[in-house]
Amino acid sequence: MIQKFMPIIIISNIFASLFKQPLKFELIMKLQNDEVFNVLVGKISGAINRTFLRAFSAQGIDITTEQWSVLACLWEKDKVTQQTLCNLTAKDKPSMTRLIDKLEKQNLVTRVSDHNDRRINLIHLTSSGATLQEKANEIVQNIINRTLNGITEDEINFVRIALKKIMVNLK
């Protein structure tokens, strides 16, 4: 029976460490599924993904949110290694290879051997990839504005701090 409630107990411990006070088991058991932290975060993540995909598609941009995250890194600093992109996006090497392969097929990036070490490929934006920046950034900014509407800066900072603590605790 306790196994069934382990996720809720784990969440309780996370919240207890965040709020510096234990949550009572009775209170935890009263939470509805959409209020349980891991379910809520999953729903938010899915909703954000769907919103980005619909918005990109409506503007004729055929990329996923994962591909956008790679492009956004390259818009900040072009000509970086695949490992750098892995570090910036928290993706593993096989996932990054697949993302870059797809972006390359769409003519948005290209791999070029490093002049100093031919074993290393640098990922470059193509002109098509570079021209996508303005339109994609506008879409992303509109989504961010809509998503954070009515949420104060203090609330955003509180959530950011709490999520960072959770990430540290999970490492």
Backbone as JSON Lines, residues from 0, in Angstrom:
{"i":0,"aa":"M","n":[0.82,-1.2,0.0],"ca":[0.0,0.0,0.0],"c":[0.86,1.26,0.0]}
{"i":1,"aa":"I","n":[1.94,1.28,0.75],"ca":[2.8,2.46,0.82],"c":[3.44,2.76,-0.53]}
{"i":2,"aa":"Q","n":[3.69,1.72,-1.33],"ca":[4.27,1.9,-2.66],"c":[3.39,2.8,-3.53]}
{"i":3,"aa":"K","n":[2.08,2.65,-3.4],"ca":[1.13,3.44,-4.17],"c":[1.28,4.93,-3.88]}
{"i":4,"aa":"F","n":[1.64,5.27,-2.65],"ca":[1.73,6.66,-2.24],"c":[3.15,7.22,-2.28]}
{"i":5,"aa":"M","n":[4.13,6.43,-2.71],"ca":[5.52,6.9,-2.73],"c":[5.71,8.2,-3.51]}
{"i":6,"aa":"P","n":[5.15,8.35,-4.72],"ca":[5.33,9.61,-5.42],"c":[4.81,10.8,-4.62]}
{"i":7,"aa":"I","n":[3.7,10.62,-3.94],"ca":[3.13,11.7,-3.15],"c":[4.01,12.01,-1.95]}
{"i":8,"aa":"I","n":[4.57,10.97,-1.33],"ca":[5.46,11.17,-0.19],"c":[6.73,11.89,-0.63]}
{"i":9,"aa":"I","n":[7.26,11.51,-1.78],"ca":[8.45,12.18,-2.32],"c":[8.14,13.64,-2.57]}
{"i":10,"aa":"I","n":[7.01,13.92,-3.19],"ca":[6.61,15.31,-3.45],"c":[6.47,16.07,-2.14]}
{"i":11,"aa":"S","n":[5.92,15.41,-1.13],"ca":[5.77,16.03,0.19],"c":[7.13,16.45,0.72]}
{"i":12,"aa":"N","n":[8.11,15.57,0.59],"ca":[9.45,15.89,1.07],"c":[10.05,17.06,0.3]}
{"i":13,"aa":"I","n":[9.8,17.11,-1.0],"ca":[10.3,18.22,-1.81],"c":[9.69,19.53,-1.32]}
{"i":14,"aa":"F","n":[8.36,19.53,-1.16],"ca":[7.7,20.76,-0.71],"c":[8.11,21.11,0.71]}
{"i":15,"aa":"A","n":[8.3,20.12,1.56],"ca":[8.72,20.4,2.93],"c":[10.07,21.1,2.93]}
{"i":16,"aa":"S","n":[10.99,20.65,2.07],"ca":[12.3,21.31,2.02],"c":[12.18,22.71,1.43]}
{"i":17,"aa":"L","n":[11.26,22.9,0.5],"ca":[11.09,24.22,-0.1],"c":[10.47,25.21,0.88]}
{"i":18,"aa":"F","n":[9.48,24.76,1.61],"ca":[8.74,25.66,2.48],"c":[9.19,25.57,3.93]}
{"i":19,"aa":"K","n":[10.19,24.74,4.2],"ca":[10.77,24.59,5.52],"c":[9.76,24.16,6.58]}
{"i":20,"aa":"Q","n":[8.72,23.48,6.15],"ca":[7.77,22.9,7.09],"c":[7.17,21.65,6.46]}
{"i":21,"aa":"P","n":[6.99,20.61,7.24],"ca":[6.44,19.37,6.68],"c":[4.97,19.53,6.33]}
{"i":22,"aa":"L","n":[4.58,18.87,5.26],"ca":[3.17,18.84,4.89],"c":[2.56,17.59,5.51]}
{"i":23,"aa":"K","n":[1.38,17.73,6.06],"ca":[0.74,16.6,6.71],"c":[0.24,15.61,5.65]}
{"i":24,"aa":"F","n":[0.39,14.33,5.96],"ca":[0.0,13.27,5.03],"c":[-1.46,13.41,4.64]}
{"i":25,"aa":"E","n":[-2.31,13.79,5.59],"ca":[-3.74,13.93,5.32],"c":[-3.98,15.01,4.26]}
{"i":26,"aa":"L","n":[-3.23,16.1,4.35],"ca":[-3.37,17.19,3.38],"c":[-2.91,16.72,2.0]}
{"i":27,"aa":"I","n":[-1.83,16.0,1.97],"ca":[-1.3,15.51,0.69],"c":[-2.3,14.6,0.01]}
{"i":28,"aa":"M","n":[-2.95,13.74,0.79],"ca":[-3.89,12.79,0.22],"c":[-5.13,13.48,-0.35]}
{"i":29,"aa":"K","n":[-5.42,14.7,0.1],"ca":[-6.58,15.44,-0.4],"c":[-6.31,16.11,-1.75]}
{"i":30,"aa":"L","n":[-5.05,16.19,-2.14],"ca":[-4.71,16.84,-3.4],"c":[-5.31,16.09,-4.58]}
{"i":31,"aa":"Q","n":[-5.83,16.84,-5.52],"ca":[-6.34,16.22,-6.75],"c":[-5.17,16.01,-7.71]}
{"i":32,"aa":"N","n":[-5.33,15.12,-8.69],"ca":[-4.25,14.84,-9.64],"c":[-3.68,16.08,-10.3]}
{"i":33,"aa":"D","n":[-4.55,17.04,-10.66],"ca":[-4.03,18.21,-11.36],"c":[-3.29,19.15,-10.42]}
{"i":34,"aa":"E","n":[-3.32,18.88,-9.12],"ca":[-2.6,19.69,-8.16],"c":[-1.29,19.04,-7.73]}
{"i":35,"aa":"V","n":[-1.12,17.76,-8.0],"ca":[0.1,17.07,-7.61],"c":[1.23,17.59,-8.51]}
{"i":36,"aa":"F","n":[2.31,17.93,-7.88],"ca":[3.4,18.64,-8.54],"c":[3.86,18.0,-9.85]}
{"i":37,"aa":"N","n":[4.22,16.7,-9.81],"ca":[4.78,16.09,-11.02],"c":[3.76,16.02,-12.15]}
{"i":38,"aa":"V","n":[2.5,15.84,-11.83],"ca":[1.46,15.81,-12.86],"c":[1.27,17.21,-13.44]}
{"i":39,"aa":"L","n":[1.23,18.2,-12.57],"ca":[1.05,19.58,-13.02],"c":[2.21,20.04,-13.9]}
{"i":40,"aa":"V","n":[3.43,19.74,-13.51],"ca":[4.59,20.12,-14.32],"c":[4.54,19.43,-15.68]}
{"i":41,"aa":"G","n":[4.15,18.16,-15.7],"ca":[4.01,17.44,-16.96],"c":[2.96,18.05,-17.87]}
{"i":42,"aa":"K","n":[1.83,18.44,-17.28],"ca":[0.76,19.08,-18.06],"c":[1.23,20.43,-18.63]}
{"i":43,"aa":"I","n":[1.92,21.18,-17.81],"ca":[2.42,22.49,-18.27],"c":[3.42,22.3,-19.4]}
{"i":44,"aa":"S","n":[4.33,21.36,-19.24],"ca":[5.33,21.1,-20.28],"c":[4.66,20.71,-21.59]}
{"i":45,"aa":"G","n":[3.67,19.81,-21.53],"ca":[2.95,19.4,-22.73],"c":[2.2,20.55,-23.37]}
{"i":46,"aa":"A","n":[1.56,21.37,-22.55],"ca":[0.81,22.53,-23.07],"c":[1.74,23.52,-23.75]}
{"i":47,"aa":"I","n":[2.9,23.75,-23.16],"ca":[3.86,24.67,-23.76],"c":[4.34,24.12,-25.1]}
{"i":48,"aa":"N","n":[4.67,22.84,-25.14],"ca":[5.11,22.21,-26.39],"c":[4.06,22.35,-27.48]}
{"i":49,"aa":"R","n":[2.8,22.03,-27.15],"ca":[1.72,22.12,-28.15],"c":[1.53,23.56,-28.61]}
{"i":50,"aa":"T","n":[1.62,24.5,-27.69],"ca":[1.45,25.91,-28.04],"c":[2.54,26.36,-29.0]}
{"i":51,"aa":"F","n":[3.78,25.99,-28.72],"ca":[4.89,26.35,-29.62],"c":[4.7,25.71,-30.99]}
{"i":52,"aa":"L","n":[4.38,24.43,-31.02],"ca":[4.22,23.73,-32.3],"c":[3.11,24.36,-33.15]}
{"i":53,"aa":"R","n":[1.97,24.67,-32.52],"ca":[0.87,25.3,-33.26],"c":[1.27,26.68,-33.78]}
{"i":54,"aa":"A","n":[1.94,27.45,-32.93],"ca":[2.32,28.81,-33.33],"c":[3.36,28.77,-34.46]}
{"i":55,"aa":"F","n":[4.35,27.9,-34.34],"ca":[5.34,27.77,-35.41],"c":[4.67,27.34,-36.7]}
{"i":56,"aa":"S","n":[3.81,26.34,-36.62],"ca":[3.12,25.82,-37.8],"c":[2.25,26.88,-38.45]}
{"i":57,"aa":"A","n":[1.54,27.66,-37.65],"ca":[0.67,28.72,-38.19],"c":[1.46,29.76,-38.97]}
{"i":58,"aa":"Q","n":[2.73,29.92,-38.63],"ca":[3.59,30.89,-39.33],"c":[4.46,30.23,-40.4]}
{"i":59,"aa":"G","n":[4.2,28.96,-40.68],"ca":[4.94,28.26,-41.73],"c":[6.34,27.84,-41.33]}
{"i":60,"aa":"I","n":[6.59,27.76,-40.03],"ca":[7.9,27.33,-39.53],"c":[7.79,25.87,-39.13]}
{"i":61,"aa":"D","n":[8.53,25.02,-39.83],"ca":[8.43,23.58,-39.62],"c":[9.55,23.08,-38.7]}
{"i":62,"aa":"I","n":[9.47,23.47,-37.41],"ca":[10.45,23.01,-36.43],"c":[9.71,22.62,-35.15]}
{"i":63,"aa":"T","n":[10.36,21.76,-34.38],"ca":[9.84,21.36,-33.07],"c":[10.44,22.29,-32.01]}
{"i":64,"aa":"T","n":[9.93,22.19,-30.8],"ca":[10.49,23.0,-29.71],"c":[11.92,22.59,-29.41]}
{"i":65,"aa":"E","n":[12.23,21.3,-29.56],"ca":[13.61,20.84,-29.35],"c":[14.54,21.43,-30.41]}
{"i":66,"aa":"Q","n":[14.08,21.44,-31.66],"ca":[14.89,22.04,-32.72],"c":[15.06,23.53,-32.48]}
{"i":67,"aa":"W","n":[13.99,24.19,-32.02],"ca":[14.07,25.61,-31.72],"c":[15.13,25.87,-30.65]}
{"i":68,"aa":"S","n":[15.19,25.01,-29.62],"ca":[16.16,25.22,-28.55],"c":[17.6,25.17,-29.08]}
{"i":69,"aa":"V","n":[17.85,24.3,-30.05],"ca":[19.18,24.23,-30.66],"c":[19.44,25.48,-31.49]}
{"i":70,"aa":"L","n":[18.46,25.86,-32.3],"ca":[18.62,27.07,-33.11],"c":[18.82,28.3,-32.23]}
{"i":71,"aa":"A","n":[18.08,28.4,-31.13],"ca":[18.21,29.55,-30.23],"c":[19.63,29.65,-29.69]}
{"i":72,"aa":"C","n":[20.24,28.51,-29.38],"ca":[21.64,28.53,-28.92],"c":[22.57,29.03,-30.02]}
{"i":73,"aa":"L","n":[22.31,28.58,-31.24],"ca":[23.16,29.0,-32.36],"c":[22.93,30.46,-32.72]}
{"i":74,"aa":"W","n":[21.74,30.98,-32.5],"ca":[21.5,32.4,-32.74],"c":[22.28,33.25,-31.75]}
{"i":75,"aa":"E","n":[22.48,32.72,-30.55],"ca":[23.29,33.43,-29.54],"c":[24.77,33.37,-29.9]}
{"i":76,"aa":"K","n":[25.23,32.17,-30.3],"ca":[26.64,31.96,-30.67],"c":[26.7,30.86,-31.71]}
{"i":77,"aa":"D","n":[27.02,31.24,-32.9],"ca":[27.11,30.29,-34.02],"c":[28.47,29.59,-33.98]}
{"i":78,"aa":"K","n":[28.56,28.51,-34.72],"ca":[29.81,27.77,-34.89],"c":[30.31,27.2,-33.57]}
{"i":79,"aa":"V","n":[29.48,26.36,-32.96],"ca":[29.86,25.7,-31.71],"c":[29.87,24.2,-31.92]}
{"i":80,"aa":"T","n":[30.49,23.49,-31.01],"ca":[30.55,22.03,-31.12],"c":[29.22,21.42,-30.71]}
{"i":81,"aa":"Q","n":[29.04,20.19,-31.13],"ca":[27.84,19.45,-30.75],"c":[27.79,19.29,-29.23]}
{"i":82,"aa":"Q","n":[28.94,19.06,-28.61],"ca":[29.0,18.91,-27.15],"c":[28.54,20.2,-26.45]}
{"i":83,"aa":"T","n":[28.91,21.34,-26.99],"ca":[28.47,22.62,-26.41],"c":[26.95,22.71,-26.47]}
{"i":84,"aa":"L","n":[26.37,22.31,-27.6],"ca":[24.91,22.32,-27.73],"c":[24.26,21.34,-26.75]}
{"i":85,"aa":"C","n":[24.9,20.19,-26.54],"ca":[24.39,19.23,-25.55],"c":[24.36,19.87,-24.17]}
{"i":86,"aa":"N","n":[25.43,20.54,-23.81],"ca":[25.52,21.17,-22.49],"c":[24.49,22.29,-22.33]}
{"i":87,"aa":"L","n":[24.3,23.08,-23.37],"ca":[23.38,24.22,-23.29],"c":[21.93,23.8,-23.24]}
{"i":88,"aa":"T","n":[21.6,22.68,-23.88],"ca":[20.2,22.24,-23.96],"c":[19.87,21.07,-23.05]}
{"i":89,"aa":"A","n":[20.87,20.56,-22.33],"ca":[20.7,19.4,-21.45],"c":[20.21,18.17,-22.22]}
{"i":90,"aa":"K","n":[20.7,18.01,-23.43],"ca":[20.37,16.83,-24.25],"c":[21.59,15.91,-24.28]}
{"i":91,"aa":"D","n":[21.33,14.6,-24.42],"ca":[22.45,13.68,-24.56],"c":[22.94,13.69,-26.01]}
{"i":92,"aa":"K","n":[24.12,13.09,-26.23],"ca":[24.73,13.13,-27.57],"c":[23.88,12.48,-28.66]}
{"i":93,"aa":"P","n":[23.31,11.29,-28.42],"ca":[22.48,10.68,-29.48],"c":[21.27,11.56,-29.84]}
{"i":94,"aa":"S","n":[20.63,12.15,-28.84],"ca":[19.48,13.03,-29.12],"c":[19.92,14.25,-29.92]}
{"i":95,"aa":"M","n":[21.05,14.82,-29.53],"ca":[21.55,16.0,-30.24],"c":[21.93,15.64,-31.68]}
{"i":96,"aa":"T","n":[22.51,14.48,-31.88],"ca":[22.86,14.05,-33.23],"c":[21.61,13.99,-34.1]}
{"i":97,"aa":"R","n":[20.53,13.39,-33.57],"ca":[19.27,13.3,-34.33],"c":[18.71,14.7,-34.61]}
{"i":98,"aa":"L","n":[18.76,15.59,-33.62],"ca":[18.25,16.95,-33.82],"c":[19.03,17.67,-34.91]}
{"i":99,"aa":"I","n":[20.35,17.56,-34.85],"ca":[21.19,18.23,-35.86],"c":[20.97,17.6,-37.24]}
{"i":100,"aa":"D","n":[20.83,16.28,-37.3],"ca":[20.53,15.61,-38.58],"c":[19.26,16.19,-39.2]}
{"i":101,"aa":"K","n":[18.21,16.33,-38.39],"ca":[16.95,16.87,-38.91],"c":[17.09,18.32,-39.34]}
{"i":102,"aa":"L","n":[17.79,19.1,-38.54],"ca":[18.01,20.51,-38.9],"c":[18.85,20.64,-40.17]}
{"i":103,"aa":"E","n":[19.78,19.72,-40.33],"ca":[20.61,19.71,-41.54],"c":[19.77,19.35,-42.77]}
{"i":104,"aa":"K","n":[18.87,18.37,-42.63],"ca":[17.99,17.99,-43.74],"c":[17.07,19.15,-44.14]}
{"i":105,"aa":"Q","n":[16.72,19.99,-43.16],"ca":[15.87,21.15,-43.43],"c":[16.69,22.36,-43.91]}
{"i":106,"aa":"N","n":[17.99,22.15,-44.07],"ca":[18.9,23.2,-44.51],"c":[18.92,24.41,-43.55]}
{"i":107,"aa":"L","n":[18.82,24.13,-42.26],"ca":[18.88,25.19,-41.25],"c":[20.24,25.27,-40.59]}
{"i":108,"aa":"V","n":[20.97,24.13,-40.55],"ca":[22.34,24.11,-40.03],"c":[23.19,23.23,-40.93]}
{"i":109,"aa":"T","n":[24.49,23.35,-40.73],"ca":[25.43,22.48,-41.44],"c":[26.58,22.15,-40.49]}
{"i":110,"aa":"R","n":[27.17,20.99,-40.71],"ca":[28.35,20.58,-39.93],"c":[29.59,20.91,-40.75]}
{"i":111,"aa":"V","n":[30.56,21.51,-40.06],"ca":[31.83,21.85,-40.72],"c":[32.96,21.4,-39.8]}
{"i":112,"aa":"S","n":[33.96,20.74,-40.36],"ca":[35.1,20.29,-39.56],"c":[35.87,21.48,-39.0]}
{"i":113,"aa":"D","n":[36.3,21.34,-37.76],"ca":[37.12,22.36,-37.12],"c":[38.49,22.38,-37.81]}
{"i":114,"aa":"H","n":[38.99,23.56,-38.11],"ca":[40.29,23.68,-38.8],"c":[41.43,23.14,-37.95]}
{"i":115,"aa":"N","n":[41.32,23.25,-36.63],"ca":[42.39,22.8,-35.74],"c":[42.32,21.32,-35.41]}
{"i":116,"aa":"D","n":[41.12,20.74,-35.47],"ca":[40.95,19.34,-35.12],"c":[39.8,18.78,-35.97]}
{"i":117,"aa":"R","n":[40.14,18.06,-37.02],"ca":[39.14,17.57,-37.96],"c":[38.17,16.55,-37.35]}
{"i":118,"aa":"R","n":[38.49,16.04,-36.16],"ca":[37.58,15.1,-35.5],"c":[36.37,15.83,-34.93]}
{"i":119,"aa":"I","n":[36.5,17.14,-34.79],"ca":[35.43,17.95,-34.2],"c":[34.64,18.65,-35.29]}
{"i":120,"aa":"N","n":[33.33,18.52,-35.22],"ca":[32.45,19.25,-36.13],"c":[31.88,20.46,-35.42]}
{"i":121,"aa":"L","n":[31.92,21.58,-36.1],"ca":[31.27,22.78,-35.6],"c":[29.93,22.9,-36.3]}
{"i":122,"aa":"I","n":[28.92,23.29,-35.55],"ca":[27.58,23.42,-36.1],"c":[27.38,24.88,-36.48]}
{"i":123,"aa":"H","n":[27.09,25.09,-37.76],"ca":[26.9,26.44,-38.3],"c":[25.45,26.64,-38.72]}
{"i":124,"aa":"L","n":[24.95,27.83,-38.52],"ca":[23.66,28.19,-39.09],"c":[23.82,28.42,-40.58]}
{"i":125,"aa":"T","n":[22.86,27.97,-41.36],"ca":[22.82,28.33,-42.77],"c":[22.11,29.69,-42.86]}
{"i":126,"aa":"S","n":[22.07,30.26,-44.04],"ca":[21.35,31.53,-44.19],"c":[19.87,31.34,-43.88]}
{"i":127,"aa":"S","n":[19.31,30.18,-44.25],"ca":[17.9,29.89,-43.92],"c":[17.7,29.82,-42.42]}
{"i":128,"aa":"G","n":[18.63,29.19,-41.7],"ca":[18.54,29.1,-40.25],"c":[18.66,30.45,-39.58]}
{"i":129,"aa":"A","n":[19.53,31.3,-40.13],"ca":[19.73,32.63,-39.55],"c":[18.51,33.53,-39.78]}
{"i":130,"aa":"T","n":[17.89,33.42,-40.96],"ca":[16.74,34.3,-41.25],"c":[15.49,33.9,-40.47]}
{"i":131,"aa":"L","n":[15.48,32.69,-39.95],"ca":[14.35,32.22,-39.14],"c":[14.31,32.89,-37.77]}
{"i":132,"aa":"Q","n":[15.43,33.44,-37.34],"ca":[15.55,33.97,-35.98],"c":[14.51,35.02,-35.63]}
{"i":133,"aa":"E","n":[14.36,36.03,-36.45],"ca":[13.45,37.12,-36.11],"c":[12.01,36.64,-35.96]}
{"i":134,"aa":"K","n":[11.55,35.86,-36.93],"ca":[10.17,35.36,-36.9],"c":[9.94,34.43,-35.71]}
{"i":135,"aa":"A","n":[10.88,33.51,-35.47],"ca":[10.74,32.56,-34.36],"c":[10.8,33.28,-33.02]}
{"i":136,"aa":"N","n":[11.71,34.23,-32.87],"ca":[11.81,34.97,-31.61],"c":[10.55,35.77,-31.32]}
{"i":137,"aa":"E","n":[9.94,36.31,-32.35],"ca":[8.69,37.05,-32.17],"c":[7.58,36.11,-31.67]}
{"i":138,"aa":"I","n":[7.5,34.93,-32.25],"ca":[6.51,33.93,-31.84],"c":[6.75,33.55,-30.38]}
{"i":139,"aa":"V","n":[7.99,33.26,-30.05],"ca":[8.34,32.84,-28.69],"c":[8.02,33.95,-27.69]}
{"i":140,"aa":"Q","n":[8.35,35.19,-28.02],"ca":[8.07,36.3,-27.11],"c":[6.57,36.47,-26.89]}
{"i":141,"aa":"N","n":[5.78,36.32,-27.94],"ca":[4.32,36.41,-27.8],"c":[3.78,35.31,-26.89]}
{"i":142,"aa":"I","n":[4.32,34.1,-27.03],"ca":[3.88,32.99,-26.18],"c":[4.28,33.25,-24.73]}
{"i":143,"aa":"I","n":[5.49,33.72,-24.52],"ca":[5.95,34.02,-23.16],"c":[5.05,35.08,-22.53]}
{"i":144,"aa":"N","n":[4.77,36.14,-23.28],"ca":[3.92,37.21,-22.74],"c":[2.54,36.69,-22.36]}
{"i":145,"aa":"R","n":[1.96,35.86,-23.23],"ca":[0.64,35.3,-22.96],"c":[0.67,34.33,-21.78]}
{"i":146,"aa":"T","n":[1.71,33.52,-21.72],"ca":[1.84,32.51,-20.67],"c":[2.01,33.15,-19.29]}
{"i":147,"aa":"L","n":[2.76,34.23,-19.23],"ca":[3.06,34.86,-17.93],"c":[2.11,36.01,-17.59]}
{"i":148,"aa":"N","n":[1.08,36.2,-18.39],"ca":[0.11,37.25,-18.14],"c":[-0.52,37.08,-16.76]}
{"i":149,"aa":"G","n":[-0.51,38.14,-15.96],"ca":[-1.12,38.11,-14.64],"c":[-0.25,37.51,-13.55]}
{"i":150,"aa":"I","n":[0.96,37.13,-13.88],"ca":[1.88,36.56,-12.9],"c":[2.93,37.63,-12.58]}
{"i":151,"aa":"T","n":[3.11,37.92,-11.31],"ca":[4.04,38.97,-10.92],"c":[5.49,38.49,-11.05]}
{"i":152,"aa":"E","n":[6.4,39.44,-11.09],"ca":[7.82,39.11,-11.15],"c":[8.25,38.34,-9.91]}
{"i":153,"aa":"D","n":[7.71,38.7,-8.75],"ca":[8.02,37.97,-7.52],"c":[7.56,36.51,-7.61]}
{"i":154,"aa":"E","n":[6.37,36.28,-8.16],"ca":[5.87,34.91,-8.32],"c":[6.76,34.12,-9.28]}
{"i":155,"aa":"I","n":[7.17,34.75,-10.35],"ca":[8.05,34.08,-11.32],"c":[9.38,33.73,-10.66]}
{"i":156,"aa":"N","n":[9.94,34.66,-9.89],"ca":[11.21,34.4,-9.21],"c":[11.08,33.29,-8.18]}
{"i":157,"aa":"F","n":[9.97,33.26,-7.45],"ca":[9.75,32.2,-6.46],"c":[9.72,30.84,-7.13]}
{"i":158,"aa":"V","n":[8.97,30.73,-8.22],"ca":[8.87,29.45,-8.93],"c":[10.23,29.06,-9.5]}
{"i":159,"aa":"R","n":[10.95,30.01,-10.07],"ca":[12.28,29.74,-10.63],"c":[13.21,29.2,-9.56]}
{"i":160,"aa":"I","n":[13.23,29.82,-8.41],"ca":[14.09,29.38,-7.3],"c":[13.69,27.98,-6.85]}
{"i":161,"aa":"A","n":[12.38,27.76,-6.69],"ca":[11.91,26.44,-6.24],"c":[12.28,25.35,-7.25]}
{"i":162,"aa":"L","n":[12.09,25.61,-8.52],"ca":[12.41,24.61,-9.55],"c":[13.92,24.33,-9.6]}
{"i":163,"aa":"K","n":[14.72,25.36,-9.42],"ca":[16.18,25.16,-9.4],"c":[16.59,24.3,-8.21]}
{"i":164,"aa":"K","n":[15.96,24.52,-7.05],"ca":[16.26,23.71,-5.88],"c":[15.87,22.25,-6.13]}
{"i":165,"aa":"I","n":[14.74,22.05,-6.77],"ca":[14.3,20.69,-7.08],"c":[15.31,20.02,-8.01]}
{"i":166,"aa":"M","n":[15.77,20.74,-9.03],"ca":[16.77,20.18,-9.95],"c":[18.05,19.81,-9.22]}
{"i":167,"aa":"V","n":[18.51,20.67,-8.33],"ca":[19.72,20.38,-7.56],"c":[19.49,19.14,-6.69]}
{"i":168,"aa":"N","n":[18.33,19.06,-6.07],"ca":[18.02,17.91,-5.21],"c":[17.96,16.61,-6.01]}
{"i":169,"aa":"L","n":[17.61,16.67,-7.26],"ca":[17.48,15.49,-8.08],"c":[18.8,15.03,-8.72]}
{"i":170,"aa":"K","n":[19.82,15.85,-8.62],"ca":[21.12,15.48,-9.22],"c":[21.89,14.54,-8.35]}
